[in-house]
Amino acid sequence: MKIVVFGGDGFCGWPTSLKLAAEGHSVVIVDNLSRRAIDEQLSSGSLTNIAPIKQRILSAQKFVGDIRFEFLDICKDPAGLGNLLRREKPHTVVHFAEQRAAPYSMIGDGERRYTVDNNVTSTHNICSAIVEIDRNINIVHLGTMGVYGYSKVFGSIPEGYLNIQIKSTKKDADVLYLANPGSIYHMTKYLDQLVFQFYNKNWGLKITDLHQGIVWGTETAQTSLAPDLTNRFDYDGIYGTVMNRFISQAANGMVCH
Ligand SMILES: O=c1ccn([C@@H]2O[C@H](COP(=O)(O)OP(=O)(O)O[C@H]3O[C@H](CS(=O)(=O)O)[C@@H](O)[C@H](O)[C@H]3O)[C@@H](O)[C@H]2O)c(=O)[nH]1
């Protein structure tokens, strides 16, 4: 089937796109390459050598399957997004196209506004376009466990909704598990889920919103097929996840106190 992967040049998007193509799907990666630009802004590139996007795609077509690339900013260009969905007619879109570093989102005013504007508008633009174009397009989105914070007061996190009883009315209700985000980035994922809930309630959009634990690792069966397919590996203090930083420190014989 035809699958559009927004943010398909990123750490999760690239191996996901390759895996989907290896399984025989027709994949269109849509990315504004903002992550590569942030590498330059922070002078903190990937530890692995990641090939320029054109080279990546050529190599993916040669070794893996049907993958194309489209440069598009889904936040700033909703008309372009609409044209893309009309033209490609995807069965499913996978949405990774967000600023995803909690530390980056907390640097200062500019980074806070960029993270909120970019993440919430991008998510909303996708939903709004799908309402107009084809409500059968499935949306799959990756969030983060970080929206929930670390409080144990509300018990374990259920799949789907939390069933509660309202004290004043004694009536039962299904609500989203209570959010307690610890950063601006995590807050945007909470806002995303409200957008999704609304679009599902109002227009019946089919949305799978995953709040998973941190994804880590270096290779998949597809990224190791050729050097140009190598995935990024962030190990800096802003984009490097804790696990990646520990792996890098251990590999360098550094002791953590
Ligand atoms: O408006 C935007 C913002 C970003 N991007 C692109 O989206 C990709 C994001 O990739 P990344 O490497 O910065 O992020 P990644 O680690 O893949 O994060 C993804 O996977 C995370 C799961 S986890 O790793 O945190 O568990 C989710 O939470 C994030 O929201 C989701 O973007 C990049 O290519 C970037 O250029 C766009 O195309 N448009």
The ligand as a Tripos MOL2 file, in Angstrom:
@<TRIPOS>MOLECULE
LIG
   39    41     1     0     0
SMALL
NO_CHARGES

@<TRIPOS>ATOM
      1 O1          8.2510   20.4680   10.9210 O.2       1 LIG1
      2 C1          9.0320   19.5290   10.8160 C.ar      1 LIG1
      3 C2          9.8250   19.0770   11.8960 C.ar      1 LIG1
      4 C3         10.6740   18.0050   11.6880 C.ar      1 LIG1
      5 N1         10.7380   17.4210   10.4710 N.ar      1 LIG1
      6 C4         11.6130   16.2800   10.2500 C.3       1 LIG1
      7 O2         11.1670   15.2420   11.1150 O.3       1 LIG1
      8 C5         12.2570   14.3830   11.4100 C.3       1 LIG1
      9 C6         12.2820   14.1300   12.9010 C.3       1 LIG1
     10 O3         13.3550   13.2830   13.1580 O.3       1 LIG1
     11 P1         14.2750   13.3520   14.4570 P.3       1 LIG1
     12 O4         15.4620   12.4850   14.2060 O.co2     1 LIG1
     13 O5         14.4770   14.7640   14.8660 O.co2     1 LIG1
     14 O6         13.2940   12.7340   15.5560 O.3       1 LIG1
     15 P2         13.0150   11.2150   15.9170 P.3       1 LIG1
     16 O7         14.0120   10.7500   16.9320 O.co2     1 LIG1
     17 O8         12.8050   10.4040   14.7180 O.co2     1 LIG1
     18 O9         11.6550   11.4260   16.7200 O.3       1 LIG1
     19 C7         10.4420   10.8130   16.3620 C.3       1 LIG1
     20 O10        10.1950    9.7590   17.2530 O.3       1 LIG1
     21 C8         10.0320   10.1310   18.6130 C.3       1 LIG1
     22 C9          9.9380    8.8780   19.4170 C.3       1 LIG1
     23 S1         11.1750    8.7060   20.6200 S.O2      1 LIG1
     24 O11        12.4250    8.5020   19.9540 O.2       1 LIG1
     25 O12        11.1840    9.9510   21.4040 O.2       1 LIG1
     26 O13        10.7600    7.5890   21.4290 O.3       1 LIG1
     27 C10         8.7680   10.9590   18.6640 C.3       1 LIG1
     28 O14         8.4000   11.2220   19.9680 O.3       1 LIG1
     29 C11         9.0760   12.2140   17.8890 C.3       1 LIG1
     30 O15         8.0210   13.1670   17.9500 O.3       1 LIG1
     31 C12         9.2960   11.8220   16.4450 C.3       1 LIG1
     32 O16         9.5540   12.9340   15.6670 O.3       1 LIG1
     33 C13        13.5320   15.0800   10.9010 C.3       1 LIG1
     34 O17        13.9940   14.4460    9.7430 O.3       1 LIG1
     35 C14        13.0780   16.5030   10.6060 C.3       1 LIG1
     36 O18        13.8140   17.1070    9.5680 O.3       1 LIG1
     37 C15         9.9500   17.8500    9.4140 C.ar      1 LIG1
     38 O19         9.9850   17.3020    8.3210 O.2       1 LIG1
     39 N2          9.1200   18.9050    9.6260 N.ar      1 LIG1
@<TRIPOS>BOND
     1     1     2 2
     2     2     3 ar
     3     2    39 ar
     4     3     4 ar
     5     4     5 ar
     6     5     6 1
     7     5    37 ar
     8     6     7 1
     9     6    35 1
    10     7     8 1
    11     8     9 1
    12     8    33 1
    13     9    10 1
    14    10    11 1
    15    11    12 2
    16    11    13 1
    17    11    14 1
    18    14    15 1
    19    15    16 2
    20    15    17 1
    21    15    18 1
    22    18    19 1
    23    19    20 1
    24    19    31 1
    25    20    21 1
    26    21    22 1
    27    21    27 1
    28    22    23 1
    29    23    24 2
    30    23    25 2
    31    23    26 1
    32    27    28 1
    33    27    29 1
    34    29    30 1
    35    29    31 1
    36    31    32 1
    37    33    34 1
    38    33    35 1
    39    35    36 1
    40    37    38 2
    41    37    39 ar
@<TRIPOS>SUBSTRUCTURE
     1 LIG1         1 GROUP 0 **** ****
